[in-house]
């Protein structure tokens, strides 16, 4: 079962939910690792089965603890979801920032996010699952947006930040003469977001054709 290191930015979302003093450095380390495993296991199950279909007993079984072990950190499945979802969003934002801030060309960025499905692959690697089983951008996101308004707001904010970051990458491509100088940067960024959100329904070959068609319209 995959174990990961939680960054400081993400840690604030779930540390505040557990304010219990424990004895000894090793006990604290074990406690933290158990909590990390619960979060990643819950996300793995939510993404592959859907939120409503997963119980706390399912999560406990996946982690190898009792249901009471889950309640040691989270008061309910809803709380676990909200903490876990913030964890997921933070890592997704970090992943995209790294990709979009790199020296990678705009063409290669489009290939990675729209054809190679880099996001879903990264998410399931992070959670120790199989990207082929991930329903990430389709059922799970829609489900939690309907159930939790605060998560819906967080997703919209994430989309806005991503769109802005993509727009910066497109503007850089214009300045480097990778694409036409008359490219509508903001409109193009919005198109990419729309394609990204709907790509789960398309085959790999169709995704490639879409990217190739878009590129033929804007390349120099």
Protein Blocks (a to p, Z undefined) as FASTA:
>chain_A
ZZddddfklmmmmmmmpccdcehjklmmmmmmmmmmmmmmmmmmmmmnojklpcfklmmm
mnopafklmmmmpgbfklmmmmmmmmmmmmmmmmmmmmmmmmbdfklmmmmmmmnommmm
mmmmmnopafklpcklmmmmmmmmmmmmmlmmmmmmmmmmmmmmmmmmmmmmmmnomacf
klcfklmmmmmmmmmmmmmmpcfklmmmmmmmmmmmmmZZ
